[in-house]
Amino acid sequence: MQSFENMFDIKGRIALVTGGASGIGAMITEALVDAGCKVTIASRKYHALEHFADEMNAKGPGSAHPVAADLSTAEGTEALAAHMQANEDHLDILINNSGATWGDSLDNFPRKAWDKIMNLNVTAMADLTRLLLPMLEARATAENPSRVINVGSVMGTRPMADAGGGNGVYSYVASKAAVHHLTKTYSNELAHRHITVNAIAPGPFPSRMMAYATDSAEKREVLGKTVPLGRVGEPEDMACVIRWFCSKGGSYITGNIIAIDGGAAAAP
Ligand SMILES: NC(=O)c1ccc[n+]([C@@H]2O[C@H](COP(=O)([O-])OP(=O)(O)OC[C@H]3O[C@@H](n4cnc5c(N)ncnc54)[C@H](OP(=O)(O)O)[C@@H]3O)[C@@H](O)[C@H]2O)c1
């Protein structure tokens, strides 16, 4: 058996993290850069990406590379795939993390909240994965498959839609259930091409999307009390799972939805 140090070594791997400069995406980028990966981070706000990449590059030992991408359009996903093809000869790790939410009462929930959220959270994720398949296949082997990790949610696992203040996130929960289902479907399709496809299903982690419930220590404490383990998620909770998934440790795992949620999905 290899040593544990070797089994978790992912130095030099080429990765793409969508939404990689904020919230959960930033936690994932930091974990990969810390492990020595070369990470492209892509989303709409270039200055935020550039600022975060500078911070990551100052720490190393890996590197972060910003690229502006609006994944809500076909042109946006195509441009990002073209950027990757122009700059790398293969891709080891694709993290489909970009996402959005929309809260309103059930009686007022607008049609456009379905179009916008399903489009980014599901269609863009599926389309970007499809476009990057040749790069994911380029160096993948049975011993070291390429990894696709989709960011789902505990809200895609349990029938919960309450976002507080009388707002429900109906299209969001449906989109995350779709992410989980598509993850399993793609894992079957792509196993023989040496690509694993898994999802993480986070519980509450501090982020821009969750700012309404996590932007102060008091709010985080209140939210943490709703979680069986009694706290919200921390960057290390995310980093350890991602490092494991991307290493030798994750090479025989595909089609799984891994809850990183302090027990929320299993709560009665
Ligand atoms: N935080 C939680 O508690 C939690 C729990 C479960 C699941 N999640 C999931 O985690 C993922 C990250 O969310 P977060 O909570 O970390 O919130 P966040 O900080 O708001 O991150 C959302 C990311 O998506 C990017 N994005 C939004 N629209 C985009 C577009 N049209 N094209 C490309 N990128 C776009 C944003 O970057 P730009 O604004 O620069 O485009 C941002 O980096 C989401 O899929 C979310 O559903 C979060």
The ligand as an ORCA input file, in Angstrom:
! r2SCAN-3c Opt
* xyz 0 1
  N     -23.503     28.597      1.875
  C     -24.313     27.594      2.121
  O     -24.801     27.439      3.242
  C     -24.655     26.610      1.035
  C     -25.298     25.424      1.398
  C     -25.581     24.487      0.419
  C     -25.186     24.714     -0.883
  N     -24.554     25.906     -1.219
  C     -24.146     26.067     -2.612
  O     -22.786     26.487     -2.638
  C     -22.528     27.135     -3.878
  C     -21.792     28.428     -3.580
  O     -22.664     29.316     -2.883
  P     -22.218     30.162     -1.617
  O     -23.136     29.847     -0.511
  O     -20.762     30.032     -1.415
  O     -22.638     31.638     -2.057
  P     -21.853     32.795     -2.832
  O     -20.676     33.244     -2.049
  O     -22.904     33.782     -3.159
  O     -21.332     32.070     -4.131
  C     -22.045     31.985     -5.332
  C     -21.018     32.008     -6.436
  O     -21.664     31.831     -7.702
  C     -21.096     32.769     -8.610
  N     -22.109     33.071     -9.626
  C     -23.344     33.583     -9.446
  N     -23.953     33.799    -10.631
  C     -23.068     33.398    -11.589
  C     -23.088     33.381    -13.006
  N     -24.158     33.820    -13.706
  N     -22.015     32.898    -13.665
  C     -20.913     32.455    -12.980
  N     -20.842     32.450    -11.651
  C     -21.894     32.930    -10.956
  C     -20.759     34.000     -7.761
  O     -19.733     34.797     -8.347
  P     -20.033     36.159     -9.166
  O     -20.990     36.965     -8.366
  O     -18.677     36.765     -9.339
  O     -20.594     35.703    -10.484
  C     -20.274     33.346     -6.477
  O     -18.890     33.106     -6.520
  C     -23.880     27.360     -4.542
  O     -24.072     26.365     -5.545
  C     -24.853     27.146     -3.403
  O     -26.119     26.732     -3.847
  C     -24.293     26.832     -0.289
*
